[in-house]
Amino acid sequence: MLASKIKKTPSGKIKYRGETFSGFNKPKRSVKGSKKSVVLAKKGDQVKLVRFGDANLSIKKNIPARKSSYCARSAGIKGKTDKFSANYWSRKAWNC
């Protein structure tokens, strides 16, 4: 783990590379970049910053059809069980 880059704030939050997180493996809205969300993923003693989601995506009608379509499409993408992949967090957000 990169203990030198991870700092605990007095309020109990985690600061990593200039961003503050409420904890490990807890997604939040991204404040910068081209991705919608960001998560500080932790697997064992390894830590990785994962950005996921299209920032330009707007929610449209017919959500159940869009969800089933996304879940079917993303099932074939590598990394759906790896916490360090964007696909894992996207599928978790869609409850696939």
N, C-alpha and C positions, 0 to 999 in steps of 0.2 A: 504494500500500500504506500502511496505517496504521502506520508504523514506530514512532510514539510509543506505541502500545498493545501492541506485540509486544515482549516481552523474552526474551532468551536467559538461561537459568539456567546456573550454573557446570557443571552436569552435562550440558549440551547440549540440555536440553529447552526447550520454548517455553511461555511464560506469556502468556495472552491473556485479558483481562477476568476475572482472578482464577482461571482454570482452567489447569492444566498439561497440555500435550500432548507426546507423544514426538516428534512431527514433523507436518508438513503432510500432509493427505490420509491420515491414519491414524486410523480410527474407534476410539473407546473407550467404555466404559460411562459413562453419565451419572450424576453423583452428585446432581443436583437436577433438578427440573422434572418434567413429565409425559411425557417421552420417554425411551426406553430407551438410546439411544446419541447421541453427539455427535462431530462431526469438525470440525477446523479446515481448511476447504477452501481451496486456493490454485489460482488460474488466472491465469497470467501474473504480473502484479504486484498482483493483487487478492486479498484475503483475506476470507473470510466464515465465520462460525460457523453450522453446520447441525446441527439436532437432528432425529432421525428415530427411528421405531420406537415401537410402543405399549408403554408400561411395564406395562400390565395384561395383556398377552398371555402366556398360559402355553403351553408346548409340549405338544402332544397327540399321540396316536398317528397313524399314517398320514401321516408326514412327506412322502413323495414326492407324494401326492395334494394335500396342502396347498401344496407348492412349485409344482407345475404350475398349480394354481388361482391362486395369488398372481401368478405370472409372467404368466399370460394376462390377469388383471385389471389389473395395473399397466402392461402394455404400451401401453395407450391413454391413460395419464396423461401430461400434458405434462412435459417436462424429464427424460426418461430418459437423455439424453446430456449434460446440463448438470451439472457438478460442484457447482454451487451449489444444486441441488434435493435435497430429501429423498428423492424418488423414485429418483434416481440411486444414492444410498447404500443405500437399502433393497433395490433390485434387486441391487446388488453383494453385499450381505450374504447374499441368497438364492441367489446365483450364477445369475441369470437371463440 
